[in-house]
Amino acid sequence: MSELERWQKRFSAPGYAFGKEPNAFLNAQAPLVRGRKTALSVADGEGRNGVWLAEQGLDVLTIDLSPAGVAKSRALAAERGVKLRTEVADVTTWHWPKNAFDVVVAIFIFVDPHDRDAFFANLKAAVAPGGLLLLEGYRPKQLEYKTGGPSDVARTYTREILQASFGDMAKLDIREYDTVMSEGSSHAGMSALIDLVATK
């Protein structure tokens, strides 16, 4: 099954796989996000993070590989009474804008390791000068918990990987920790997380 088929199947099911509320890490960054103007929510699935960003007053573009996910993003935005720009896009082939967004959000995106350097470079490039990059992923220990995320350890993140790719940003904070997640049926239970907050 291809990545597109896998996500189409998941997002075509009833309900919202990861819930309708924003990712906990993203929600905690509200003080840094508010007052900024534009945001890109990358591989946003069914739109929970993009909609939250719009609720903070930002002009938001949300992209995802799955048309079913993007359709749910639009539905959630309508339900919440916010505007959301949406686009069906594969992060590995999308024409990434440069210096275009005050906030770029990448929550639980696990591209093929061969594509990761280019993906991270595109994330950085899309952030406007002075803008914010917010990223969360799983650490290798997540494979022990089996509460979500990739089954291939090569797709997880380590401090070394993130430091190598984002160490040239003006400000960089990386946190590693374990916590119990409760984000829909697909992210539930003890999880091994790594968060990145960076300023360009």
Secondary structure as GFF3:
##gff-version 3
##sequence-region A 1 200
A	DSSP	alpha_helix	3	12	.	.	.	ID=ss1
A	DSSP	alpha_helix	24	28	.	.	.	ID=ss2
A	DSSP	alpha_helix	30	33	.	.	.	ID=ss3
A	DSSP	beta_strand	38	42	.	.	.	ID=ss4
A	DSSP	alpha_helix	48	55	.	.	.	ID=ss5
A	DSSP	beta_strand	59	64	.	.	.	ID=ss6
A	DSSP	alpha_helix	67	80	.	.	.	ID=ss7
A	DSSP	beta_strand	85	88	.	.	.	ID=ss8
A	DSSP	beta_strand	101	107	.	.	.	ID=ss9
A	DSSP	alpha_helix	113	126	.	.	.	ID=ss10
A	DSSP	beta_strand	127	138	.	.	.	ID=ss11
A	DSSP	alpha_helix	142	145	.	.	.	ID=ss12
A	DSSP	three_ten_helix	153	155	.	.	.	ID=ss13
A	DSSP	alpha_helix	159	166	.	.	.	ID=ss14
A	DSSP	beta_strand	171	183	.	.	.	ID=ss15
A	DSSP	beta_strand	187	199	.	.	.	ID=ss16
###
